[in-house]
Every structure is written in structure tokens, then in C-alpha cells.
């Protein structure tokens, strides 16, 4: 401990800093800053020490009832999904964007995908990508930043839209009834933890083989053994994905129909729009820490070796809103992601920057702008949902927006969330939108070579 403290002091000295502990004089000054004789302070302290939920006390009651759930423009969607205790919001959202078209195609009152099927292949492919990354960096030290990042989280069930595109293109998709959810697709933490344990051990052994100068064929054979174990764990917990399937369904007219001997890839091609590709569906993002109208690519942020990385066009909110409104008017829902935990009233299903007044309750200034929140890791995209609605004023200027969520129909406003235009500015991060809704300046920016960002970048 003494050596560690000395190292910190030496570092501070070398950086031109004067490390200073809290002395008695400074502590007395800090204590005087808390006016414990003030009746209002006493009342607030009594309220806070007797109530474990600070949010309840900070709720801005003046705002309640002033924001409704009515929208001038709304995409034709139906049915709420539930990702349960999993991080698969990106997968649910990607599929929710496609569901309305499938229901129309097959004349259905309801439809859902098997998220379990795609989840299986997503984790399996992420496992292979991790092992290949470990082989590629085997000559680097264990404390190399990339190596540390890989071992910190070999796989997870989180992701973004490009991961859906990668794995669906490779393995296809199936209806919900073909491969039902299991206890471990509904609650993924134990499964992911066990797979990560196997992958870390396997990754370490691959590094040792590389250090021993083993042949590439021997290392790849060892990798296959690890993947066999991953596959076994996945099958035991999720079931084995079908190679082909038969799907029986009842349409709106009550007629029972059947699709026989379909492969998942055949079904994917049949239900997916012909122009559904990264060439036409563009991820746009609002990141004020970086230059707008630039394309960025996060290195190695994908799930398949051959798949596309997370790539996005950075735009100001004004350009994003114009494009999003046009998409909604065109009856096309969008994949969207945001920092959902900020200023969110779960009971009413409403998000607004003024929803909770922590500053007044605590007497402490907590405000930061979006750029500062991102750079300090106070804010970042935490959840994906489907953007489906917008309400505007008499000049068609947006007032509020609507998400279709994947937390079940009992959450928020019957499964939907309403957020104000001000909240959009502060906590919305990205959309996936058809290029036809982008303005000419944005389209022109897509021709650039992407700026490469590292896997440990602060936004991701």
C-alpha cells in the first residue's frame, strides 16, 4: 500500500501536480458549508433519510399531466414485445422495425420472431470473433489495451443494429413458434457468465500455444475445441437451432396456412425488404464531441468475422429530426437508441429533461451539457427502441416523440414511451434510417472514408 501511494505521489509530482490530502482546516471549511441549523435543510434531510427513493422526492410535480401520449404522425405498428432480463434490446428493436411489414405480407393480426434463435447464433459468432481477436493479438502483452478490452468482456448480449444485420444475413431468422424462448434466453446473465469463463480460459490457452510457436493449424484446431464447448453450452441452455422448419399460422380471415421445409435463410429473404442493407439503411448519430457530417467506424465492433463494423454518420440533431419526421410520415419505423435512464418517469412513461429536479432537492448543481456528459461517461446510449411517432405544432415543428419499447405491455404507457423534443436533444443518440429521408448534405457526407475509432472509445 505504501509503495502504491508513493507511486501516485511521484506520478503527481512528475505531472507538475501537488497532491494534497484533506487537512483539518479544509475539513472545517467544508463542514461549515453545510448549514445544519437551517429548517429547510433539516426538513430535506429528514425526508431523504426516511425515504430510500430519491427520485420520488425529486419528481417535478408541476410537469405532471402536461405531457400527453397523443401524436399527429404515427407509424402503423401493433403488439409489444418483451426482452425480459436480457440485453437484447438491439435485436428486438431491429426485428420490431420489420414486424409490421411481415404482418401485412401474411395477413396476420400478430407476429413475432424467435429472438432465441438469433441470440444463439449471435453469442456463438461473438465467441469465434473473440477467439480470433485473441489469436491476432497473441504477441502483445496481457496488459496491452486491446488485449485487456477483449478479456474484460469476451461476449455479451448487448449490441447495435449492424449485429442484427450480420447474423441474420448469415443464419436467417425464424418465427417465434419455431424456436421458443427458454429460461436462459429470458434471463441471460448466468449463461453469458459461464460462456465467458470458458472463453477466457480458452483464450489464455490459445495465447500459450502461440507463445510456444505452435503451428497455425494446431491453434485453429484448439479454437475449434473451445467452440464445440460453447456450442454445447448454448444448445443445453437454449435448444438447438433448426436447419429447416415448418410454420403453421392463422391469418386475419381465420384460415390456417403452412410454410413447409423452409430454411431460416429462405424465410429471412422472403420477409426482408429487397433494399435492406447498410448501403440503404444508414446509422446516423448525434455525438457533439466529434465533428458533424463525418463518418466514423468502431474497430472490431461486430459479431461475425466477415460482418460489417458499427459505422455511423455524425449529424446535428436538427438534421436527424428532419429525417426522422419524414420517415414517420412515410410510415417507416426506425431503430433508435438513447440514454433511457435519464429523466425517465417509469410510471407515466414520459421522458423530459425537467422530470426530476435533483438540484433543488439537494441544493447541488448537477447540470452538464451533452458533450461533457459523454466525455465524462455520465451519459451514453443504454437502450434501443423503435421510433414510431412524432407530434408537431401548427408549424410542423416537433414537440414530442414516441418509442415502441420491448419491456412488455405493462411498462410505461402500455409498452410505449413518450419523450419531449428537449429530451431528444439531450439523450437521443442514434437512428437507423433509409437514405431516401436524408438531405443532400448528409448523403454527400456518406462518400467519405470512415474515421477509425478504437474499441475502447468513450462512446462505446
C-alpha positions as CSV (number, residue, x, y, z in Angstrom):
1,X,0.0,0.0,0.0
2,X,2.9,2.4,0.9
3,X,4.6,1.7,-2.4
4,X,1.3,2.3,-4.3
5,X,0.8,5.7,-2.5
6,X,4.4,6.7,-3.2
7,X,3.9,5.8,-6.9
8,X,0.8,8.0,-7.0
9,X,2.7,10.9,-5.4
10,X,5.6,10.5,-7.8
11,X,3.2,10.5,-10.7
12,X,1.6,13.7,-9.4
13,X,4.9,15.3,-9.0
14,X,6.1,14.3,-12.5
15,X,2.9,15.7,-13.9
16,X,3.5,19.1,-12.3
17,X,0.8,18.5,-9.7
18,X,0.8,19.0,-6.0
19,X,-1.0,16.1,-4.4
20,X,-2.8,17.4,-1.3
21,X,-4.7,15.5,1.3
22,X,-7.7,16.9,3.2
23,X,-6.4,18.7,6.2
24,X,-8.2,19.9,9.4
25,X,-8.6,23.5,8.1
26,X,-10.1,22.4,4.8
27,X,-12.4,19.9,6.6
28,X,-13.7,22.6,8.9
29,X,-14.5,24.8,5.9
30,X,-16.4,22.0,4.2
31,X,-18.3,21.3,7.4
32,X,-19.3,25.0,7.7
33,X,-20.7,24.8,4.2
34,X,-23.4,22.5,5.4
35,X,-26.0,24.7,7.3
36,X,-27.4,22.1,9.7
37,X,-29.4,24.7,11.6
38,X,-31.4,25.8,8.6
39,X,-35.0,24.5,8.9
40,X,-35.3,23.7,5.2
41,X,-32.1,21.7,5.3
42,X,-33.4,19.7,8.4
43,X,-36.7,19.0,6.6
44,X,-34.9,17.8,3.4
45,X,-32.5,15.6,5.5
46,X,-35.5,14.1,7.3
47,X,-37.2,13.4,4.1
48,X,-34.2,11.8,2.4
49,X,-33.0,9.7,5.4
50,X,-36.6,8.4,5.7
51,X,-37.2,7.7,2.0
52,X,-35.0,5.3,0.1
53,X,-36.2,6.6,-3.3
54,X,-34.6,10.0,-4.1
55,X,-36.4,10.1,-7.5
56,X,-39.8,10.2,-5.7
57,X,-38.8,13.3,-3.8
58,X,-37.2,15.0,-6.8
59,X,-40.2,14.5,-9.1
60,X,-41.3,17.7,-10.7
61,X,-45.0,17.7,-9.9
62,X,-45.6,20.9,-12.0
63,X,-44.8,18.9,-15.1
64,X,-47.2,16.0,-14.4
65,X,-50.3,15.9,-16.6
66,X,-48.9,18.5,-19.0
67,X,-47.5,16.0,-21.5
68,X,-49.9,13.6,-23.2
69,X,-49.5,10.5,-25.3
70,X,-51.2,11.7,-28.5
71,X,-49.3,12.0,-31.8
72,X,-50.1,13.7,-35.1
73,X,-47.9,11.3,-37.0
74,X,-47.5,7.7,-36.1
75,X,-46.2,4.6,-37.9
76,X,-48.7,1.7,-38.2
77,X,-47.4,-0.7,-35.5
78,X,-49.1,-3.4,-33.4
79,X,-48.1,-5.5,-30.5
80,X,-45.5,-5.1,-27.7
81,X,-42.6,-7.4,-27.2
82,X,-40.7,-8.2,-24.0
83,X,-36.9,-8.9,-23.9
84,X,-37.3,-9.9,-20.2
85,X,-34.0,-9.9,-18.2
86,X,-31.7,-9.7,-21.2
87,X,-29.6,-7.1,-23.1
88,X,-31.1,-8.0,-26.4
89,X,-32.9,-4.6,-27.0
90,X,-30.9,-4.1,-30.2
91,X,-32.2,-7.4,-31.5
92,X,-35.8,-6.8,-30.5
93,X,-35.7,-3.3,-31.9
94,X,-34.2,-4.4,-35.2
95,X,-36.9,-7.0,-35.6
96,X,-39.7,-4.8,-34.4
97,X,-39.0,-2.4,-37.3
98,X,-39.7,-5.3,-39.7
99,X,-42.7,-6.8,-37.9
100,X,-45.5,-4.6,-39.4
101,X,-44.4,-5.4,-42.9
102,X,-44.5,-9.2,-42.1
103,X,-48.0,-8.9,-40.6
104,X,-49.2,-7.2,-43.7
105,X,-47.5,-9.7,-46.0
106,X,-49.1,-12.7,-44.4
107,X,-52.3,-11.0,-43.4
108,X,-51.7,-11.6,-39.7
109,X,-53.1,-10.0,-36.6
110,X,-49.9,-10.6,-34.7
111,X,-46.4,-11.9,-35.4
112,X,-43.1,-12.1,-33.6
113,X,-39.6,-13.5,-34.4
114,X,-37.7,-16.1,-32.4
115,X,-35.3,-14.0,-30.6
116,X,-33.8,-17.1,-29.0
117,X,-32.8,-18.4,-32.5
118,X,-30.9,-15.3,-33.4
119,X,-29.5,-14.9,-29.9
120,X,-27.9,-18.4,-30.2
121,X,-26.0,-17.6,-33.3
122,X,-25.1,-14.1,-32.1
123,X,-23.3,-15.5,-29.0
124,X,-21.8,-18.3,-31.0
125,X,-20.4,-15.9,-33.6
126,X,-19.2,-13.4,-30.9
127,X,-17.3,-16.3,-29.3
128,X,-15.5,-17.0,-32.5
129,X,-14.7,-13.4,-33.0
130,X,-13.2,-13.1,-29.5
131,X,-11.0,-16.2,-30.1
132,X,-9.8,-14.8,-33.4
133,X,-9.0,-11.5,-31.8
134,X,-7.0,-13.3,-29.1
135,X,-5.0,-15.2,-31.7
136,X,-4.4,-12.0,-33.7
137,X,-3.1,-10.2,-30.5
138,X,-1.2,-13.2,-29.1
139,X,2.1,-11.5,-29.5
140,X,1.0,-8.5,-27.4
141,X,1.4,-8.2,-23.6
142,X,-1.6,-9.1,-21.4
143,X,-1.8,-5.5,-20.3
144,X,-2.0,-4.2,-23.9
145,X,-5.1,-2.1,-24.1
146,X,-6.7,-4.1,-26.9
147,X,-6.0,-7.4,-25.1
148,X,-7.4,-6.1,-21.8
149,X,-10.5,-5.0,-23.6
150,X,-11.1,-8.4,-25.2
151,X,-10.6,-10.3,-22.0
152,X,-12.7,-7.9,-20.0
153,X,-15.8,-8.9,-21.8
154,X,-15.3,-11.8,-24.3
155,X,-19.0,-11.8,-25.2
156,X,-22.2,-10.0,-24.1
157,X,-25.8,-10.0,-25.2
158,X,-25.6,-6.2,-26.0
159,X,-25.2,-4.8,-29.4
160,X,-26.4,-2.4,-32.2
161,X,-28.2,-2.8,-35.5
162,X,-25.3,-3.9,-37.6
163,X,-25.0,-7.0,-35.4
164,X,-28.6,-8.0,-36.3
165,X,-27.8,-7.5,-40.0
166,X,-24.6,-9.5,-39.8
167,X,-26.1,-12.6,-38.1
168,X,-29.5,-12.5,-39.8
169,X,-27.8,-12.4,-43.2
170,X,-25.6,-15.4,-42.3
171,X,-28.1,-17.6,-40.4
172,X,-31.5,-16.2,-41.3
173,X,-34.5,-15.8,-39.0
174,X,-37.5,-17.9,-37.9
175,X,-40.9,-17.2,-36.4
176,X,-41.3,-17.3,-32.7
177,X,-43.1,-20.7,-32.6
178,X,-40.2,-22.4,-34.4
179,X,-37.7,-21.9,-31.5
180,X,-39.3,-20.7,-28.3
181,X,-37.6,-18.7,-25.6
182,X,-36.1,-20.6,-22.7
183,X,-35.3,-19.6,-19.1
184,X,-31.8,-18.6,-20.2
185,X,-32.8,-16.5,-23.2
186,X,-35.2,-14.7,-21.0
187,X,-32.6,-14.2,-18.3
188,X,-29.1,-14.3,-19.9
189,X,-26.7,-13.4,-17.1
190,X,-25.7,-16.9,-15.9
191,X,-25.4,-18.2,-19.4
192,X,-23.2,-15.3,-20.6
193,X,-21.1,-15.6,-17.4
194,X,-20.4,-19.3,-18.0
195,X,-19.5,-18.8,-21.6
196,X,-17.2,-16.0,-20.8
197,X,-15.5,-18.2,-18.2
198,X,-14.9,-20.9,-20.9
199,X,-13.7,-18.3,-23.4
200,X,-11.3,-16.6,-21.0
201,X,-9.7,-20.0,-20.2
202,X,-9.7,-20.9,-23.9
203,X,-8.3,-17.5,-24.9
204,X,-5.5,-17.9,-22.4
205,X,-4.6,-21.3,-23.7
206,X,-4.5,-20.0,-27.3
207,X,-2.0,-17.4,-26.2
208,X,0.2,-20.1,-24.6
209,X,0.1,-22.1,-27.8
210,X,1.1,-19.1,-29.8
211,X,3.9,-18.3,-27.3
212,X,5.1,-21.9,-27.8
213,X,5.3,-21.3,-31.5
214,X,2.7,-23.9,-32.4
215,X,1.5,-24.2,-36.0
216,X,-1.4,-22.2,-37.2
217,X,-3.3,-25.4,-37.8
218,X,-2.8,-26.6,-34.2
219,X,-4.0,-23.3,-32.9
220,X,-7.1,-23.3,-35.1
221,X,-7.8,-26.9,-34.0
222,X,-7.6,-25.8,-30.4
223,X,-10.0,-23.0,-31.2
224,X,-12.5,-25.4,-32.7
225,X,-12.4,-27.5,-29.4
226,X,-13.3,-24.3,-27.5
227,X,-16.2,-23.5,-29.9
228,X,-17.5,-27.0,-29.5
229,X,-17.8,-26.4,-25.8
230,X,-19.5,-23.0,-26.4
231,X,-22.0,-24.7,-28.8
232,X,-22.7,-27.4,-26.2
233,X,-23.5,-24.9,-23.5
234,X,-25.7,-22.9,-25.9
235,X,-27.7,-26.0,-27.0
236,X,-28.1,-27.2,-23.4
237,X,-29.5,-23.8,-22.3
238,X,-31.2,-22.5,-25.4
239,X,-32.0,-25.6,-27.6
240,X,-30.5,-26.4,-31.0
241,X,-31.4,-24.0,-33.8
242,X,-33.4,-25.7,-36.7
243,X,-31.8,-26.2,-40.1
244,X,-35.2,-26.1,-41.7
245,X,-38.7,-25.7,-40.3
246,X,-42.5,-25.9,-40.9
247,X,-44.5,-22.9,-39.8
248,X,-48.3,-23.1,-39.4
249,X,-50.2,-19.9,-38.8
250,X,-53.7,-18.5,-38.8
251,X,-54.4,-15.3,-40.8
252,X,-56.9,-12.5,-40.2
253,X,-59.6,-14.4,-42.0
254,X,-59.2,-17.4,-39.8
255,X,-57.6,-19.5,-42.5
256,X,-54.8,-21.9,-41.3
257,X,-51.8,-21.8,-43.6
258,X,-48.5,-23.5,-43.6
259,X,-44.9,-22.9,-44.8
260,X,-43.2,-26.2,-45.3
261,X,-39.5,-27.1,-45.4
262,X,-38.2,-23.6,-45.1
263,X,-34.7,-22.8,-44.2
264,X,-34.1,-19.8,-41.8
265,X,-32.2,-18.0,-44.6
266,X,-35.1,-18.6,-47.1
267,X,-37.5,-17.1,-44.6
268,X,-35.2,-14.1,-43.9
269,X,-35.0,-13.3,-47.6
270,X,-38.8,-13.6,-48.0
271,X,-39.7,-11.3,-45.2
272,X,-36.9,-8.7,-45.5
273,X,-37.2,-5.7,-47.9
274,X,-35.2,-6.1,-51.1
275,X,-33.2,-2.9,-50.3
276,X,-32.4,-3.8,-46.7
277,X,-28.7,-3.3,-46.5
278,X,-26.1,-0.9,-45.0
279,X,-26.0,0.8,-48.4
280,X,-29.6,2.0,-48.0
281,X,-30.2,1.9,-44.2
282,X,-27.8,4.3,-42.6
283,X,-26.9,4.7,-39.0
284,X,-26.9,8.3,-38.0
285,X,-25.8,9.6,-34.7
286,X,-25.6,12.8,-32.6
287,X,-22.2,12.9,-30.9
288,X,-21.3,16.6,-30.1
289,X,-17.8,15.5,-29.1
290,X,-16.9,14.9,-32.7
291,X,-17.2,16.8,-36.0
292,X,-20.6,16.6,-37.7
293,X,-21.0,15.4,-41.3
294,X,-18.2,12.9,-40.8
295,X,-18.4,9.1,-41.0
296,X,-16.9,7.0,-38.1
297,X,-16.3,3.3,-37.7
298,X,-15.6,1.5,-34.5
299,X,-12.9,-1.1,-34.9
300,X,-13.9,-4.7,-34.4
301,X,-17.5,-3.8,-33.3
302,X,-19.3,-6.6,-35.0
303,X,-20.3,-10.2,-34.2
304,X,-19.1,-12.2,-37.3
305,X,-15.6,-12.2,-38.7
306,X,-17.0,-11.3,-42.2
307,X,-19.6,-8.9,-41.0
308,X,-19.7,-5.1,-41.0
309,X,-18.5,-3.0,-38.1
310,X,-20.5,-0.4,-36.3
311,X,-20.4,2.6,-38.7
312,X,-22.3,5.8,-38.4
313,X,-22.7,9.3,-39.9
314,X,-22.4,12.0,-37.2
315,X,-25.1,14.7,-37.6
316,X,-26.6,17.6,-35.7
317,X,-29.9,17.0,-34.0
318,X,-31.7,19.3,-36.4
319,X,-30.8,17.2,-39.4
320,X,-31.6,14.0,-37.5
321,X,-35.1,15.2,-36.5
322,X,-36.0,16.3,-40.0
323,X,-35.1,12.9,-41.4
324,X,-36.8,11.1,-38.6
325,X,-40.1,13.1,-39.1
326,X,-40.0,12.3,-42.8
327,X,-39.6,8.6,-42.1
328,X,-42.5,8.6,-39.7
329,X,-44.7,10.4,-42.2
330,X,-43.6,7.7,-44.7
331,X,-44.9,5.0,-42.3
332,X,-41.4,3.6,-41.7
333,X,-40.3,2.9,-38.1
334,X,-36.7,3.3,-37.2
335,X,-34.2,1.6,-35.0
336,X,-33.2,4.1,-32.3
337,X,-31.1,4.2,-29.2
338,X,-30.8,6.6,-26.3
339,X,-29.8,7.1,-22.7
340,X,-33.2,5.8,-21.4
341,X,-32.4,6.0,-17.7
342,X,-32.1,9.8,-17.6
343,X,-35.1,11.9,-16.5
344,X,-37.5,9.0,-17.1
345,X,-40.8,8.7,-15.2
346,X,-41.4,4.9,-15.4
347,X,-44.9,5.2,-14.0
348,X,-46.2,7.7,-16.7
349,X,-43.9,6.5,-19.5
350,X,-42.7,10.1,-20.1
351,X,-39.1,11.4,-20.5
352,X,-38.3,15.1,-20.2
353,X,-35.1,16.9,-19.0
354,X,-37.1,18.6,-16.3
355,X,-38.8,15.5,-15.0
356,X,-36.7,15.3,-11.8
357,X,-35.3,18.4,-10.0
358,X,-32.3,17.0,-8.1
359,X,-30.6,20.4,-8.0
360,X,-33.4,21.9,-5.9
361,X,-33.8,18.9,-3.7
362,X,-30.1,18.5,-2.9
363,X,-29.0,22.1,-3.3
364,X,-26.2,20.9,-5.5
365,X,-25.5,21.8,-9.2
366,X,-25.6,18.7,-11.3
367,X,-26.1,20.1,-14.8
368,X,-23.7,19.3,-17.7
369,X,-24.2,19.7,-21.4
370,X,-24.4,16.7,-23.6
371,X,-20.7,16.9,-24.7
372,X,-19.5,17.0,-21.1
373,X,-21.8,14.1,-20.1
374,X,-20.4,12.0,-22.9
375,X,-16.7,12.8,-22.2
376,X,-17.1,12.1,-18.5
377,X,-19.0,8.9,-19.1
378,X,-22.0,10.3,-17.3
379,X,-24.2,9.7,-20.4
380,X,-24.2,7.2,-23.2
381,X,-26.6,5.1,-25.2
382,X,-28.0,2.4,-22.9
383,X,-31.1,1.1,-24.7
384,X,-32.5,0.6,-28.2
385,X,-36.2,1.1,-29.1
386,X,-38.3,1.6,-32.2
387,X,-39.0,5.3,-33.0
388,X,-42.6,5.4,-34.3
389,X,-44.3,8.7,-33.6
390,X,-44.0,12.5,-33.6
391,X,-46.3,15.3,-32.5
392,X,-45.8,18.7,-34.0
393,X,-47.1,22.3,-33.6
394,X,-49.0,24.4,-36.1
395,X,-45.8,25.0,-38.0
396,X,-45.0,21.2,-38.1
397,X,-42.1,21.7,-35.6
398,X,-41.6,18.6,-33.4
399,X,-42.9,18.9,-29.8
400,X,-42.6,15.3,-28.7
401,X,-41.8,11.8,-30.0
402,X,-42.8,8.2,-29.3
403,X,-40.9,4.9,-28.8
404,X,-42.2,1.4,-29.1
405,X,-40.3,-0.4,-26.3
406,X,-39.5,-4.0,-25.6
407,X,-40.2,-4.2,-21.9
408,X,-43.7,-5.7,-22.1
409,X,-47.1,-4.0,-22.3
410,X,-47.2,-3.3,-18.5
411,X,-44.3,-0.9,-18.8
412,X,-44.7,2.8,-19.5
413,X,-47.8,3.8,-21.5
414,X,-49.0,0.3,-22.4
415,X,-45.5,-0.5,-23.6
416,X,-44.8,2.8,-25.3
417,X,-42.7,5.8,-24.1
418,X,-43.3,9.5,-24.9
419,X,-40.3,11.8,-24.9
420,X,-40.2,15.6,-25.4
421,X,-38.2,17.3,-28.1
422,X,-35.9,18.8,-25.5
423,X,-35.2,15.3,-24.2
424,X,-34.4,14.2,-27.8
425,X,-31.7,16.9,-27.9
426,X,-30.1,15.8,-24.6
427,X,-30.4,12.0,-24.6
428,X,-31.1,10.6,-28.1
429,X,-28.0,9.2,-29.8
430,X,-28.6,7.3,-32.9
431,X,-31.1,6.1,-35.6
432,X,-31.0,3.7,-38.5
433,X,-32.9,5.3,-41.3
434,X,-33.4,4.8,-45.0
435,X,-31.1,7.1,-47.0
436,X,-34.1,8.5,-49.0
437,X,-35.0,10.5,-45.9
438,X,-31.6,12.2,-45.6
439,X,-30.9,15.6,-47.0
440,X,-28.3,16.2,-49.8
441,X,-25.6,17.4,-47.4
442,X,-25.9,14.2,-45.3
443,X,-26.0,12.0,-48.4
444,X,-22.8,13.7,-49.7
445,X,-21.1,13.0,-46.4
446,X,-21.6,9.3,-46.8
447,X,-19.0,9.2,-49.6
448,X,-16.1,9.8,-47.1
449,X,-13.7,7.2,-45.9
450,X,-14.7,6.4,-42.2
451,X,-12.6,7.8,-39.4
452,X,-11.4,4.7,-37.4
453,X,-12.2,4.7,-33.7
454,X,-10.8,2.2,-31.2
455,X,-12.9,-0.5,-29.4
456,X,-12.3,1.3,-26.1
457,X,-13.6,4.6,-27.3
458,X,-15.6,6.6,-24.7
459,X,-18.8,6.5,-26.6
460,X,-18.9,2.7,-26.9
